[in-house]
Amino acid sequence: MCQHQTPCPTAEASDREAAKTVARDDILGWALLCNGVLLFDDTGELLPEGRIISPHRPAALAGAAA
């Protein structure tokens, strides 16, 4: 999928969030990465094959928002 030089991490890689953004909607709070991952502002993810990754904010930030 990715045509960048050097290629971005795949959707299966642990650092998949480092891929470049190809589309985003700041009002709805999502970004589509070049590896097919849909990344949400709450740090949740939807992988290309349909698997859901639950939000994973650092504990310090999650506690500050409460």
Protein Blocks (a to p, Z undefined) as FASTA:
>chain_A
ZZcdcddddfkbmklmmpccfbdcfknopacdfkopacdfklpacdfkopacddfddfkl
mmmmZZ
